[in-house]
Amino acid sequence: MRHFLIASSFILGLSGFSQVALAADSCGDVTIASMNWQSAEVLASLDKLILEKGYGCNANIIQGDTVPTITSMVEKGEPDVAPEGWVSLLPEVVSRGISEGKLVGAAVALSDGAVQGWWIPQYIADAHPDLKTIQDVLKHPELFPDPENPDKGAVYNGPQGWGGTVVTGQLYKAYDAEKAGFDLIDTGSAAGLDGSIAKAYERKQGWVGYYWSPTALLGKYAMVKLGHGVPFNEAEWKRCNTVADCADPKPNDWPKDTVQTLVTKKFADRAGADVMAYLNKRSWSNETVNKLMAWMTDNQATGEDGAKHFLKENPDLWTKWVSPEAATKIKAAL
């Protein structure tokens, strides 16, 4: 932070023209990671628009996922920004990156946190009120048949590269789901995971697997998050539940996730005080995100479309994140 204060003091001593020029030069090129889910896609697009139109950055979006993106930021110093970093899924990597001076934690992207876990459809929960926990569900593979092997149950997982996919795989082992008669299904992509839920709902079939909130899909399909039957153990979470090659995971609860914007230290040092002030303030609620994602889904909108829609509809919110000068430029660009 001292670097930013020094830079700010220096900039404030320059003429208005020089100040703008230095801010643009210091920001320069910036790579922003867009994860392959809707809320992360729109947030990356929002950051791109604001950094370009408001602060003169040359911003480029690259595709990423939780595990490879954050690991690359620590080990290679790129990309520059991960707007929606699910830090609870890689606690050791994030902690190491910050302690070694390679990562900087900026704003908490989701102000009220995010929820991950194993879910079942509301209609299954209503029909079987005894199904409250993962242990309860694993007693009934017949209610959640594997479409490829109806004699067994199925637990649906996310695609490779997601932190939640790693945790689900570890919980599958920890709860002895295979011995209970369940297969672990690799859905291959975010679309594949969403499609499996939509298909189950259309047919009113059983479904159990990994998902998270906030999402537009959970606004469309009522789902119930299962309990884990045990209290949260942070040491065990870090030791094994979040480590793919750990051989002996134990049952554990899934904590509410801190979803934070992560910035490489080298970008934070050159970005300029105004840019970092924005990245340290930009935060929105699950309600705001769900509403935006529902609009995006209904209108088949891209992340860029969603970002522009948000900026037009919510000036009272986003203008608090940026400088008055940046707000004027962004409004003009819209």
C-alpha positions in Angstrom: 0.0 0.0 0.0 2.9 2.4 0.7 3.9 2.1 -3.0 0.4 3.3 -3.9 0.5 6.2 -1.5 3.9 7.3 -2.8 2.7 7.1 -6.4 -0.5 9.0 -5.5 1.4 11.8 -3.8 3.7 12.1 -6.8 0.9 12.2 -9.3 -1.1 14.7 -7.3 1.9 17.1 -7.6 1.7 17.1 -11.4 -0.4 19.1 -13.8 -3.8 17.8 -14.8 -2.5 16.7 -18.3 0.6 15.0 -16.9 -1.5 13.3 -14.3 -3.7 11.7 -16.8 -0.8 10.7 -19.0 1.1 9.1 -16.2 -2.0 7.2 -15.0 -2.5 5.8 -18.5 1.2 5.0 -18.9 1.5 3.3 -15.4 -1.6 1.2 -16.1 -0.6 0.2 -19.6 -1.4 -3.3 -20.7 -3.4 -5.4 -18.4 -4.6 -9.0 -18.7 -7.9 -10.0 -17.0 -8.9 -13.6 -16.4 -12.4 -14.5 -17.3 -13.4 -17.8 -15.7 -15.9 -20.0 -17.6 -19.0 -19.2 -15.6 -21.4 -16.3 -16.0 -20.7 -14.2 -13.0 -17.0 -14.3 -13.5 -17.4 -13.6 -17.3 -19.5 -10.4 -16.7 -17.2 -9.2 -13.9 -14.1 -9.5 -16.1 -15.9 -7.6 -18.9 -17.0 -5.0 -16.4 -13.4 -4.5 -15.2 -12.2 -4.3 -18.9 -14.7 -1.6 -19.7 -14.0 0.5 -16.6 -10.2 0.2 -16.8 -10.2 1.1 -20.5 -12.9 3.8 -20.6 -12.2 5.3 -17.2 -8.5 4.9 -16.7 -7.0 4.5 -20.1 -5.7 1.0 -19.7 -5.1 -1.3 -22.6 -7.1 -4.3 -21.2 -7.4 -7.8 -22.7 -9.5 -10.6 -21.4 -8.0 -14.1 -21.4 -9.8 -17.4 -20.5 -9.0 -19.1 -17.3 -10.2 -21.3 -14.4 -9.7 -21.1 -10.7 -6.8 -23.5 -10.2 -4.6 -22.8 -13.3 -5.2 -19.0 -13.2 -4.3 -18.4 -9.5 -1.4 -20.8 -9.7 -0.1 -19.1 -12.8 -0.4 -15.7 -11.1 1.8 -16.9 -8.2 4.3 -18.9 -10.3 4.5 -16.8 -13.5 3.1 -13.4 -12.6 0.3 -13.6 -15.1 -2.5 -12.8 -15.8 -2.5 -9.5 -14.0 -6.0 -9.6 -12.5 -8.4 -12.4 -11.5 -11.7 -10.5 -10.8 -13.5 -13.4 -9.3 -10.9 -15.4 -7.3 -12.5 -18.2 -5.2 -9.7 -18.0 -2.7 -11.2 -20.6 -0.3 -10.6 -23.3 -2.9 -6.8 -22.7 -3.0 -6.0 -21.4 0.4 -2.4 -22.5 0.5 -1.6 -21.2 -2.9 -3.2 -17.8 -2.2 -1.5 -17.5 1.2 1.8 -18.4 -0.3 1.4 -15.9 -3.1 0.6 -13.1 -0.7 3.3 -14.0 1.8 5.9 -14.2 -0.9 4.9 -10.8 -2.3 3.6 -12.1 -5.6 -0.2 -11.6 -5.0 -2.2 -8.7 -3.7 -5.7 -9.2 -2.4 -8.1 -6.5 -3.6 -11.9 -6.1 -3.0 -14.1 -8.9 -1.9 -15.9 -9.3 -5.2 -19.1 -10.8 -3.7 -19.8 -8.8 -0.6 -22.0 -11.4 1.0 -19.8 -14.4 0.0 -20.6 -17.4 -2.1 -22.1 -20.8 -1.4 -20.8 -24.1 -2.8 -21.7 -27.7 -2.1 -23.8 -30.7 -3.1 -27.4 -29.9 -4.1 -30.6 -31.9 -4.9 -33.8 -30.6 -6.6 -36.4 -29.1 -4.4 -39.0 -31.7 -5.6 -36.8 -34.5 -4.4 -36.3 -32.8 -1.0 -40.1 -32.3 -0.8 -40.8 -35.9 -1.7 -38.1 -37.3 0.7 -37.9 -35.0 3.7 -35.4 -37.4 5.4 -32.7 -36.4 2.8 -31.0 -33.6 4.7 -27.3 -34.5 4.4 -24.8 -36.1 2.0 -24.9 -39.2 4.2 -28.6 -39.4 3.9 -28.5 -39.2 0.1 -25.7 -41.8 -0.2 -28.1 -44.3 1.4 -30.4 -44.1 -1.6 -28.5 -44.5 -4.9 -31.8 -45.7 -6.4 -33.2 -42.2 -6.2 -30.3 -40.7 -8.1 -29.6 -43.2 -11.0 -26.6 -43.0 -13.2 -28.0 -42.6 -16.8 -25.3 -44.8 -18.1 -25.6 -47.4 -15.4 -29.0 -47.3 -13.7 -28.0 -49.9 -11.2 -25.8 -47.3 -9.6 -26.3 -43.7 -8.3 -24.5 -40.7 -9.8 -22.8 -37.7 -8.2 -22.4 -35.0 -10.9 -19.1 -33.0 -10.8 -17.9 -29.8 -12.5 -15.3 -29.6 -15.3 -11.6 -30.0 -14.7 -9.8 -26.9 -13.6 -12.5 -25.8 -11.1 -11.6 -25.7 -7.5 -15.1 -27.0 -6.6 -14.4 -30.0 -8.9 -11.3 -30.9 -6.8 -13.3 -30.6 -3.5 -16.2 -32.7 -4.8 -13.8 -35.4 -5.9 -12.2 -35.4 -2.4 -15.6 -35.4 -0.7 -16.7 -38.3 -2.9 -13.7 -40.3 -1.5 -14.2 -39.0 2.1 -17.8 -40.1 2.3 -17.1 -43.5 0.6 -19.6 -42.7 -2.1 -18.2 -45.4 -4.4 -18.8 -48.0 -1.8 -22.3 -46.6 -1.3 -23.0 -47.4 -5.0 -22.4 -44.0 -6.6 -20.4 -43.1 -9.7 -18.7 -39.8 -10.0 -19.7 -38.1 -13.3 -17.4 -35.7 -15.1 -19.8 -33.3 -16.8 -17.0 -31.9 -19.0 -18.0 -28.3 -19.0 -20.1 -25.7 -17.3 -22.7 -26.2 -20.0 -22.6 -30.0 -19.4 -23.2 -29.5 -15.6 -26.1 -27.0 -16.2 -27.5 -29.3 -18.8 -27.6 -32.3 -16.4 -29.7 -30.3 -13.9 -32.0 -28.9 -16.6 -32.5 -32.5 -18.0 -33.3 -33.9 -14.5 -35.8 -31.1 -13.9 -37.6 -31.6 -17.2 -38.0 -35.3 -16.4 -38.5 -34.8 -12.6 -35.7 -37.2 -12.0 -33.2 -37.5 -9.1 -30.0 -35.4 -9.3 -27.2 -34.8 -6.8 -24.0 -33.0 -7.4 -21.8 -30.0 -7.2 -23.1 -26.5 -7.8 -22.8 -23.0 -6.4 -24.6 -19.7 -5.8 -25.0 -17.0 -7.0 -26.0 -18.3 -10.4 -28.9 -17.6 -12.8 -29.5 -21.4 -13.0 -30.4 -21.7 -9.3 -32.8 -18.8 -9.8 -34.6 -20.8 -12.5 -34.4 -24.3 -10.8 -35.1 -24.5 -7.1 -32.4 -26.6 -5.5 -31.6 -27.5 -1.9 -28.1 -27.6 -0.5 -27.2 -30.7 1.5 -25.7 -30.6 4.9 -22.4 -32.3 5.5 -23.1 -34.0 8.8 -19.9 -32.6 10.4 -18.6 -29.2 11.5 -16.1 -27.4 9.4 -12.5 -28.3 10.1 -10.2 -25.6 8.5 -7.0 -27.6 9.0 -8.5 -30.7 7.3 -9.9 -28.4 4.5 -6.4 -27.1 3.8 -4.6 -30.4 4.3 -6.7 -32.6 2.1 -10.2 -31.5 1.0 -8.7 -29.0 -1.4 -5.7 -31.0 -2.6 -6.5 -33.3 -5.5 -3.7 -35.9 -4.9 -4.3 -36.2 -1.1 -5.2 -39.8 -0.5 -7.1 -39.8 2.8 -9.6 -36.9 2.8 -12.0 -36.8 5.8 -15.7 -35.7 5.7 -15.9 -32.0 6.2 -18.3 -29.1 5.8 -18.0 -26.7 2.9 -17.4 -23.1 4.2 -19.0 -20.1 2.7 -16.4 -18.9 0.2 -14.6 -15.6 0.1 -14.7 -14.5 -3.5 -11.9 -11.9 -3.8 -10.3 -10.0 -6.6 -6.6 -11.0 -6.9 -3.9 -8.9 -8.5 -0.3 -9.7 -9.2 2.1 -7.6 -7.1 3.9 -6.4 -10.2 0.7 -5.0 -11.7 -0.4 -3.5 -8.4 3.0 -1.6 -8.3 2.6 -0.1 -11.8 -1.1 0.3 -12.1 -1.4 3.6 -10.3 -3.3 4.7 -7.2 -6.6 5.4 -9.0 -6.7 2.0 -10.7 -6.0 0.1 -7.5 -8.5 2.3 -5.6 -11.1 1.0 -8.1 -10.1 -2.6 -7.7 -10.1 -2.2 -3.9 -13.7 -0.8 -3.9 -15.5 -2.8 -6.7 -17.8 -5.2 -4.9 -21.4 -6.3 -5.4 -24.0 -8.5 -3.7 -25.4 -11.9 -4.7 -28.8 -10.2 -5.3 -27.2 -7.7 -7.7 -25.4 -10.5 -9.6 -28.4 -12.9 -9.7 -30.5 -10.1 -11.2 -27.9 -9.3 -13.8 -27.3 -12.9 -14.7 -31.0 -13.5 -15.1 -31.1 -10.6 -17.5 -28.2 -12.1 -19.4 -29.7 -15.5 -19.6 -33.1 -14.2 -20.8 -31.4 -12.1 -23.5 -28.7 -14.6 -24.4 -26.2 -11.8 -23.6 -22.5 -12.0 -23.5 -20.3 -10.8 -20.6 -19.7 -7.5 -22.5 -23.5 -7.1 -23.0 -24.1 -7.7 -19.3 -21.4 -5.3 -18.3 -22.8 -2.5 -20.4 -26.4 -3.2 -19.2 -25.1 -3.1 -15.6 -23.4 0.2 -16.1 -26.5 1.8 -17.7 -28.9 0.5 -15.0 -26.8 0.9 -11.9 -24.9 4.3 -11.9 -25.7 4.8 -8.2 -23.6 1.7 -7.4 -20.7 1.7 -9.8 -19.9 5.5 -9.6 -19.0 4.9 -5.9 -16.2 2.6 -7.1 -14.5 5.0 -9.5 -13.1 8.6 -9.4 -15.4 11.4 -10.6 -13.2 11.9 -13.7 -13.4 8.2 -14.5 -17.2 8.2 -14.0 -17.6 11.1 -16.5 -15.5 9.2 -19.1 -17.4 5.9 -18.6 -20.8 7.6 -18.9 -19.6 9.3 -22.1 -18.5 6.0 -23.6 -21.9 4.4 -22.9 
